Every structure is written in structure tokens, then in C-alpha cells.
Amino acid sequence: MADGRPCSGLWGLAGLAATTLLFAVSKQYWLLVAARFLQGASGAATWLPGMALLADHFPSESRGRADGHSLCRGEPRRAHRPTPLRPS
């Protein structure tokens, strides 16, 4: 894709890996806080392209259902009634 979504998503994943490692080895409080802040920014860099890719791959009629499945699969404790994902 020419819009850069996969690239920004990969940078976000790399950022998550790096900041998680930084968080694991930090011994100072300020470094823990900085690593956690950067984890949040890296998470946003993966979240937004992921939702945009879902919007690209599902028609508008079933996009809400696909988004709901995506959110429930990511957080199983919130999935009250999971159903199979069937793109139209």
C-alpha cells in the first residue's frame, strides 16, 4: 500500500518491543514512567493503522461488526457473546 499504514504499524510494533524491553530493565522511577509513556505512543501507532486496515478490507455494511469482533478478540474478558467473523 502506498499510504504507509503497514510501515507505521511496523514502526509501532518495533517501538512497543523496544519500550517494553526498556521498561523491563529500568531501575529508576523516571525511566519507568518514560518507558510507559512511550509504550502508549507506540500502541497508538499500531492501533490506528490496524483499524484503518479493517476499514479497507470490510465493506461498509459489515464494518461495524468487524470492528466489534476485533475489539472483543483483543480483550477476551469483554467478549460476552463471541460469534464467528464472516466478512461479506
C-alpha positions as CSV (number, residue, x, y, z in Angstrom):
1,M,0.0,0.0,0.0
2,A,1.2,3.4,-0.8
3,D,-0.5,5.1,2.1
4,G,2.1,4.0,4.7
5,R,-0.2,2.1,7.0
6,P,1.9,-1.1,7.2
7,C,5.1,0.9,7.7
8,S,3.7,2.9,10.6
9,G,2.2,-0.3,12.1
10,L,5.6,-2.0,11.9
11,W,7.3,1.0,13.4
12,G,4.8,0.9,16.2
13,L,5.5,-2.8,16.9
14,A,9.2,-2.1,16.9
15,G,8.6,0.8,19.3
16,L,6.5,-1.5,21.6
17,A,9.2,-4.1,21.7
18,A,11.9,-1.5,22.5
19,T,9.9,0.3,25.2
20,T,8.8,-3.0,26.8
21,L,12.5,-4.0,27.0
22,L,13.4,-0.6,28.4
23,F,10.6,-0.9,31.0
24,A,11.9,-4.4,32.0
25,V,15.5,-3.3,32.6
26,S,14.8,0.1,34.1
27,K,15.9,0.7,37.7
28,Q,15.0,4.3,38.1
29,Y,11.5,5.6,38.5
30,W,11.7,8.3,35.9
31,L,12.8,5.8,33.3
32,L,9.9,3.5,34.1
33,V,7.5,6.5,33.6
34,A,9.2,7.5,30.4
35,A,9.1,3.9,29.0
36,R,5.4,3.6,29.9
37,F,4.6,6.8,28.2
38,L,6.5,5.7,25.1
39,Q,4.6,2.4,25.2
40,G,1.4,4.3,25.0
41,A,2.5,6.2,22.0
42,S,3.8,3.1,20.3
43,G,0.5,1.3,21.0
44,A,-1.4,4.2,19.3
45,A,1.0,3.8,16.3
46,T,-0.2,0.1,15.9
47,W,-3.9,0.7,16.8
48,L,-4.7,3.3,14.2
49,P,-3.3,1.5,11.1
50,G,-4.9,-1.7,12.3
51,M,-8.4,-0.1,12.4
52,A,-7.7,1.5,9.0
53,L,-6.8,-1.8,7.5
54,L,-10.0,-3.3,8.9
55,A,-11.9,-0.5,7.2
56,D,-10.1,-1.2,3.9
57,H,-10.9,-5.0,4.0
58,F,-14.6,-5.0,5.0
59,P,-17.5,-3.4,3.2
60,S,-19.3,-0.6,5.0
61,E,-22.3,-2.8,5.7
62,S,-20.2,-5.2,7.9
63,R,-17.5,-2.8,9.1
64,G,-19.1,-2.3,12.5
65,R,-19.3,-6.0,13.1
66,A,-15.7,-6.5,12.1
67,D,-14.6,-3.6,14.4
68,G,-16.6,-5.2,17.2
69,H,-15.0,-8.6,16.7
70,S,-11.6,-7.0,16.5
71,L,-12.1,-5.2,19.8
72,C,-13.6,-8.3,21.6
73,R,-10.9,-10.6,20.4
74,G,-8.2,-8.3,21.7
75,E,-9.9,-8.2,25.1
76,P,-11.5,-11.6,25.8
77,R,-12.8,-10.7,29.2
78,R,-15.2,-8.2,27.5
79,A,-16.5,-10.7,24.9
80,H,-19.9,-11.5,26.2
81,R,-21.2,-13.4,23.2
82,P,-18.5,-14.1,20.7
83,T,-19.7,-15.2,17.2
84,P,-17.7,-16.2,14.2
85,L,-16.4,-13.5,12.0
86,R,-17.8,-13.7,8.5
87,P,-16.8,-10.9,6.0
88,S,-19.4,-10.2,3.4
